[in-house]
Amino acid sequence: MKILKFGGTSVGSPAAILQTEQIVRDAAAEGPCAIVVSAFSKVTNMLVSAGKRAAEGDAGWEELFRQIEQRHTEAITSLLQPRNQGRVMAAVKMMLNELEDVLHGTFLVREQTARTADMVLSFGERLSSLVIAARFSQEGIEADAADARRFIRATPPFGKARVDFEATGELTRAHFAAAKNLQVVTGFIAGTAKGETTTLGRGGSDYTAAILGAALKASIIEIWTDVDGMLTADPNIVKNAFTQPVVSYQEAMELSHFGAKVIYPPTLQPAFSLNIPIRIANTFNPSHPGTLISERSGSGPSPVKGISSIADISLINLQGTGIVGVAGVSAALFGELARQGISVILISQASSEHSICVAVSPEDADAAADAVSAAFAHDISAGKFERPSIVRNLSVVAIIGDNMKRTPGVAGRVFTAFGNNGINVVAAAQGSSELNISVVIDRSNLSKALNALHETFFASDLKTINLFLVGPGQIGSTLLKQINRQRQYLAESLNVEIRLCGAVNSKNMLLDAEGIVTDNITDTLAAGEKADMGQFMDRMQAMNLPNSVLADCTANTSAIPYYARALMASIAVVTPNKTANSGQFADYAALKQLARAHNTKFLYETNVGAGLPVIGTLQGLINSGDRVLKIEAVLSGTVSYIFNNFSATKRFADAVREAQALGYTEPDPRDDLNGRDMGRKMLILARETGLKTEPEDIEIENILPESALKAKTVAEFYEKLDEENAWFEQKRQEAAAKGGVLRFIGSIEGNKVGIRLETVDANSPFYAMSGADNMIVFTTDRYLERKLVVKGPGAGAEVTSAGVFSEIISLGR
């Protein structure tokens, strides 16, 4: 005997019932079977609302009743031929008249008892079984609607009846022994010995199937629903969740308890006791194998079988010195909660015994706190215990798997995933069976937590970085092109995927948690909505994606006020924009502190040397215990090119003109030659060494004649340079007479930071500089005789973007 149960969506429409019919036909061809059906989709909710409205004296129950009536009459006319409709329509009409009388009586007395509520709810399954059995019979599958109240015997409480398995077994076997046709059994409902109608709790149709399976010693119980089995996580939250082919009874019990809605928790109990396998399958994808729940758990690469959750819970915390070493506190606590009918979801107690907390449903929180206060009133008044506190808006995340047993590091991976994404753990619990690690977190972090854990345990080591790009101009667009070119390599060699989830420029913005696919971000953004940096940040945070990165590729201040907000939300910040780090020291230090406090990254390697490893090298020296004695640097490709090409055969003004023609300078070359940009870079380097340097502390030598500085136009600036050629030539000749060349060099020594025009000879690393290269020279205790030199292109979209790209990749590794 095989038991097949079909949920509300599986019988939610005439089209769905036709799909169900084919599944039943195939099953019946293989051998004896019985069918359990739920109410049509959403009908149970409508019955609940109708009952409540009637009890409140709201005449709106009548409209709900009419909708229920219409739903079933339309199903009859869609599924049955005219010659078969009359008998079924009459039976349905009689049942609807009974329902209307019950609801009208409730409306008159303005009260709905638990017993009346169960009676109202029973009509959903009773109506659906009539229509479905008639359809089956019409199509050659002889079937009878079987009212479970006749053979599933239960005792109150109403709303969640207790099944009498011994009486139910005898009645069920007798009923099926006498039945000649396929039985279409009403799920969810049962009858008492007095003939009263009761229900088995929401989701109880699964329970009905398990009860029948146990009574009839079924070979298998199949739960047909609208998903492909039990998934590794909620697919509505975790988009890449997938079906687990095999799950043990214990794993299924844990997953279903913690919110996996595919199966109703008590369903497993009768099947578990008799080792009856349960298959979860998809009515709308019947070829999929689904999930088999049995005695043994399947093997797999991950010790975790699934990640489940309860979205909304409250925590009741009892603490005080009076708890420590006192026997019976837990017994009194749980005894009182049990007497109040309050179910405890999770328990956690510190080893110091100073506090104990329990998680309950939000609707039970106030009653639970009052119950605990009453139970320990004497100790609270005596000051031994504090008054119980309630922490609301929390969620429980459960990591479940039989193979977690004796697998080291599972808990460590859980808490590392949380820590890396700024998710605070409020409470945690793990049983000695090692089957379940349950963690209480803030409800706002639920989506991020589930995605982070799923990636940790199921993503085949592929780590997804969710990128939000500010300023997709020359550097930003080049960065995206580099990412697209390297996408396959990143996945295959580094197990990293970078997904663009948001982009914003001065005009437009676009956000999509599923990812933005584009070959031309400028064109793609043009179709976006109007830019608003505040809204961009709001929506980025609302997505709450794990491993998020804000990349500011602008040269302005539009995103800088939001760095702190991103870091506090555990969103890493990567930027070539040096403005934030070259302002007041307090602002620089605050961002660094926020990154440390929230265990996230603030990365700005490209602030100083574009793609050159300058800051990373300096931090490596300091972190390894080396002492930095002096830093010398040429940190402007423009200035580097000009002085590298200024010679006896090329005047200074001509070298500047050539640099501008090659695109090395700003539109006004004075913005490069005044040394201020280089000063900002030296300021950042000084701060990285530990100096609390302010912008005004940087001493910059003026290398331009006053007349050139005051020129009103660029053309006039060049005229003045030509006029002052003798001054520059004199400087060059003085350097040449010493066997040297001129270089505009920044230096950090002691607490002094400055930039000066210097003469360097052939012994200096700066002597042989060429092109537009940057160079940084570190003199340290370890690199004293032979200095550490970092040299290469220090500007340009390609190398700067590559530096940003490298830092983003480092976050994934």
MOUR-V148476 format. One record per helix or strand of 3 or more residues. SS is the DSSP state (hx for helix, st for strand). FROM is the first residue (numbers start at 1). TO is the last residue. Records with the same first field share a line. If there is no record, write none. Layout:
# MOUR-V148476
SS = FROM-TO, FROM-TO
This chain:
# MOUR-V148476
st = 2-6, 33-37, 143-146, 153-155, 182-186, 189-191, 197-199, 220-225, 246-248, 277-282, 291-294, 306-319, 346-349, 355-361, 389-400, 425-430, 436-442, 463-470, 496-504, 508-511, 548-552, 572-575, 628-634, 740-749, 752-761, 773-780, 788-793
hx = 9-11, 14-30, 43-55, 61-79, 82-109, 114-138, 148-150, 165-178, 204-215, 249-257, 267-274, 283-285, 321-323, 329-339, 362-375, 377-381, 402-404, 410-420, 443-458, 474-494, 521-526, 533-543, 560-568, 580-582, 585-597, 606-609, 615-623, 637-645, 652-661, 670-673, 676-688, 695-697, 706-709, 714-723, 725-737, 797-812
